[in-house]
Amino acid sequence: MEKPLTVLLVEDDKDDCHVFKQLIDAMEDIRLIGITDNEDKALEYARDQMPDAVILDLELHRGSGNGVAFLEALNEMRMKLSPYILVTTRNISRITHDRARQLGADFIMVKSQKDYSIWNVIEFLHSLKRTIQDIRNKTQDTVKTNEEPLFMIRKRQETRVTAEIDRIGISPKALGRGYLIDAIMHRIEGRSSPVILEVAKRNRKTEASVERAMQNAINKAWSTTYPEDLIKYYTARIRTDKGVPTVMEFICYYADRIKYEYTGLLFSD
């Protein structure tokens, strides 16, 4: 299973964001994990979802903050796995460009240059996909997992689970949403007790009521979310004739996927 290149877009032009999303959504080996025009939100994405690459606009006039300040703050975070930074900007100041490079920008594409296009930005990243991922994998191999507090690892994983559930339209108002997140995290952590039973005990509910709430949340998402989004973000085979994953299929799919992203390992069962 080849991992897609995960990309964060930091851009304040809504039309450009729309084009970026359309083009990337049509590709199988690049995945957009977030779009923001806010410096603080971009740092949250970088910290919690650890994208392989960031497409960064330096001037966020319609948003909040700016790209240079984002790079400065990213440096202060001292992340063990730093993303590849591709700057896109209308700013042609050599001083600004030099500062961005000093702070870790890997490449700068000026929007006024003749051959600039959003497609060329994406194709440039696509051409570097394997190199970026190989370097990050080697870096990850040299980092000892126990150097990071376990609660921080869990927080990042839970943020990742929540983001995936949001993508397929499981509403924050759905009773089963919290149960599903707990169950997926339970499996990621490799605990031996049965998933649904454990979630039921934690919430002082019956196993049947918890499973029913989770299945209802899944069913609602499959009946209200655009089919193309479900096909894109839920790629596992659905074995039931109802065309909706069962609770355990759903839990295992996301737990396995996120565990693989963090460790490169799949569950054995």
N, C-alpha and C positions, 0 to 999 in steps of 0.2 A: 504494500500500500504506500504510494508515493505521497508525501506530505505536500500540501499546497504552500506557496509562498504567502505568508500572512502580511497584510499591508494596512497601515494606518494612514488616512488622508487628513492632513491639516490644511484647510483651504477655506477662504471666506467668500469665494465667488460661487453662488448657488448653482448657476448654469454649468460651471466647470465641474462641480461636485456631481451633478446629475449625469454628465457625460462619463466621468470617471466610473461612477457606479454601474452605468449601463454596460460599458465595455468590459469591466472586470467581472461583472456577474455572468457575462457570456463565456468566460474562460474557466477551464476546469482546474488548472494548476496555480491559479492566483486567487486569493480570497481576501476581500475587504473586511477587516474586523471592526472598523469604526470610521466615522467622518465627523470632524468637529472644526469650528472656527474659533475655539476657545483654548488658550494656552494651558490653563489649569486642567481642563478636561483632557487635553492631549497628553499631559503628563500622567494622569490617572490611567488612560488607555495603555500608555507605554509601560507603566509599572505593573499593572494588573494582568494585561493580556500579552505582554512581551512580543510584539509584532517582529517579524523578520526585517521589515523595512518600513520607513516613514517617508511619505511624499509630503514635503514641508514647504508651504508658502511663507516667505519671510515677513510679509506685511499683511497683517490681519485687520485691515481698516474697518471692515464690517463686523468683525468679531471682537475678541478680547485678547490683549497681549500681542506678542509678535514672535516670529520664528527664532530670532537671536536669543531672546529671553528663554524660550523653550529649550534651546540647546544648552544654555548656561545651567538651567535647572536640571536638565537631564544629566549633565556632567556631575552635578552635586549629588545626584542620587546614586552614583557609582554602581550602576547595574552590572551584574556579572555577565549578562548577555545583552550587549548594546545592539540596537537595530542599525541597519544600513540606512543612512540619511541621504535622500535625494531631494535637493532643494530646487523648487521651481519659483521663479520670482521675476517681477518687472523691474526690480531694483538693479541698476547697472554700476553701482558704486564699487570700485575695486577694494576700498577699505572695508566695506560691509561684507563683501565676498571673502576677503582674507580672514575677517573675524569669524565668519561662519565656518570656514575650513579649520581654523584654530580650535573651534569648539566641537569639531567632529563631523562636519558635513563631508560626505564622501564624494558627492558630485553636484554641480550646479548647472541647471538649465535655465537660461534667460528666456522669458516668454516672448520677447521682441525679436529673437533671432529667427531667421528665415525658415529654418526647418523645424521650428517648434510646433508641436501639436500634442494634445493629450494622448493620442494613440502612440506617438513616439516615446512619451514618458513611460507608458506601460510596457511597450516593447523593450525599452532599455532595461527596465527592471527584470522583465522576463528573460532577457539574454544573460542576466547575472544570477538567476534563480539558484542554479546548482552551486555556484561558487559561494554565494551568500550562505546557503544552508550548510554547505560543507564546513565553512569556517565556524559557523555557530555550533555545529555538532562537535567539532574538535574542541572548541572553547568549553562547551558543556561537559565534555568528558574529563576536562582537567579541573572542573569545579566540584568540590565535595559537597554533596547534598546536605550533610549535617552541619555545614557552616551557616546555613540559614535556619532561623527558628521555624519549627514545624507549623506554628500558628500562622506564619506569614505564607508558607507554601499553601496551607489549606485556604487561606483567604483568597489568594490568587486563583486557586482552582474553583472555589465557590463563585467568584466573580465570573469566571469563564463559563461555568454551568449556567448561571443566570442569563448571561448574554446569549447563549445558544437557545435557551428556552424562549427568550424574548423574540428571537429571529423567526420562530415558527408560530408566534402569536398566542402563546399561553398567557392569558390575562393575569395581572397581579391580583385581580379580584377573585380569581378561581381558587376555591378551597384546596384543591389538589395540587396547586402549584408549589407550595411550601413543602408538601409531602414528597413531591417528585425531586425537588432539589436535595432534600435530606437523604432520600433513597439513593440518588446518584452519588452523592458524596460518601455515603456508607459503603458503597461498592468500590469506589475509587480507593478508599482507605484500606480495602482488603479485609474487612472484618468478617468473621466466620458466621455470625448469627444471621438468620434469614432476614432479608432486606425489609420486606413489608411488615413483618412481625416486629422488628426493631423500631421502625418508624411509628408503628401503632403504640408501642410501649412508651416511647418518648412523649407522645402527645396524649396519652391516656385515652385512647380510642380503641375500638375493636378493629381487628385486622380487616374484616370485611368492609367496614365503613371507610377505612383509609384507602383500600384498593379501589373501592367504588369512586371515591372522590378523585383519585388520580386518573382513573379511566375516563371519567366525565370531563376532566380538564383536557385530556388528549383528544377525546371525541369532538369537543367544542372547537379546538384549534383546527382539526382536520375539516370541520364543516364551515369555518369562517375565514381561514387564511387562504390567500391566493394559491392555487395548485402549483404554479411555477416556483413559488417560494418554498413550498413543502418539498418539492422534488429536488430543489437545489440544496436545501439545508438538512434534509433528512434523507440520507442516501442508502440506508439499510433496506434490505428486502423485507416487505411486509408479508407475513405468512398467512394471516387470517383472510378469509374471503370477504370480510367487511371493508377491506382497504384501509384499515386503521391499525396501527401497532398496538399490541397488548402492553400492559403496564411493564412487564418484565422485559419485553423486547425493547421498549423505549428506554428503560433504565440502563440496560446492558449496553445499548448502542452508544449512549452519551458517556457513560462511565469508561467504556473501552476506548472510545475516541480521545477523550481528554487525558486519560492515563497514558495513552500512546504519545500524545503531543508532549507531555512532560518528561516521560522516561524512555520512549521508544519501545516499550514493552506492551504486549497484549496479555489479557487474561488467559489463563490456560483452560478454563472451563467453557 
